[in-house]
Amino acid sequence: SDFFPRSSYEYAKSLLVKNKDEQKARENALSEWSESYNGPPGEGEDPYNQLLTGKENPIHNADFANVSLKFWTPFFKASGQEGQ
């Protein structure tokens, strides 16, 4: 499964640190994935990520959630931020 660091970080942080629900966590991840107005390009604009995903938005994929949490949960636990 593919890993998108900025989007997955925002997803995991929303769930584990900010105690947001699944829908809000995916919305926050999507804000990192999508192109923003007057902001930096989203991860989805990266040509290498486009090669991996094509036109598909990986944020709504179940694997995205699993990989994000598997990678970021130990980070948030070790940093003492989980559940704040």
C-alpha positions as CSV (number, residue, x, y, z in Angstrom):
1,S,0.0,0.0,0.0
2,D,1.2,3.5,-0.7
3,F,2.2,6.0,1.9
4,F,1.5,9.8,1.7
5,P,3.2,11.4,4.7
6,R,1.5,14.8,4.9
7,S,-2.0,13.5,4.3
8,S,-1.6,10.5,6.6
9,Y,-0.1,12.6,9.4
10,E,-3.1,14.9,9.3
11,Y,-5.4,12.0,9.3
12,A,-3.7,10.3,12.3
13,K,-3.3,13.5,14.2
14,S,-7.0,14.3,13.8
15,L,-8.0,11.0,15.3
16,L,-5.3,10.4,17.9
17,V,-4.5,13.8,19.1
18,K,-7.5,16.0,18.3
19,N,-10.0,13.3,19.0
20,K,-12.0,14.0,15.8
21,D,-14.3,11.5,14.2
22,E,-13.4,9.5,11.1
23,Q,-15.2,11.8,8.7
24,K,-13.4,14.9,10.0
25,A,-10.1,13.1,10.0
26,R,-10.5,12.2,6.3
27,E,-11.6,15.8,5.6
28,N,-8.4,17.1,7.2
29,A,-6.3,14.6,5.2
30,L,-8.0,15.6,2.1
31,S,-7.0,19.2,2.7
32,E,-3.4,18.0,2.6
33,W,-4.0,15.9,-0.5
34,S,-5.9,18.5,-2.6
35,E,-4.6,21.6,-4.3
36,S,-5.3,24.6,-2.1
37,Y,-6.0,28.1,-3.2
38,N,-3.1,30.4,-2.5
39,G,-1.3,27.7,-0.6
40,P,1.3,25.1,-1.3
41,P,0.4,22.3,-3.7
42,G,-1.3,19.3,-2.2
43,E,0.3,15.9,-2.2
44,G,-2.1,14.9,-4.9
45,E,-0.4,17.4,-7.2
46,D,3.0,15.7,-6.9
47,P,3.7,14.0,-10.3
48,Y,5.1,10.9,-8.6
49,N,1.9,10.5,-6.4
50,Q,-0.1,11.0,-9.6
51,L,1.7,8.1,-11.1
52,L,0.9,5.9,-8.1
53,T,-2.8,6.9,-7.9
54,G,-3.8,8.0,-11.3
55,K,-7.1,10.0,-10.9
56,E,-8.0,8.0,-7.8
57,N,-8.3,9.9,-4.4
58,P,-6.6,7.5,-1.9
59,I,-7.9,9.3,1.1
60,H,-11.2,7.4,0.9
61,N,-9.5,4.0,0.6
62,A,-9.5,1.7,3.6
63,D,-5.8,1.0,3.1
64,F,-5.1,4.7,3.6
65,A,-6.5,4.7,7.1
66,N,-4.8,1.4,8.1
67,V,-1.4,2.5,6.8
68,S,-1.7,6.0,8.3
69,L,-2.5,4.7,11.8
70,K,0.0,1.9,11.6
71,F,2.8,4.4,10.8
72,W,1.8,7.4,13.0
73,T,0.3,5.8,16.2
74,P,3.8,4.9,17.6
75,F,5.0,8.4,16.9
76,F,2.1,10.0,18.7
77,K,2.4,7.6,21.6
78,A,6.1,8.1,22.0
79,S,5.7,11.9,21.8
80,G,3.0,11.8,24.5
81,Q,0.5,13.5,22.3
82,E,-2.0,10.7,21.9
83,G,-5.4,11.4,23.5
84,Q,-4.7,15.0,24.5
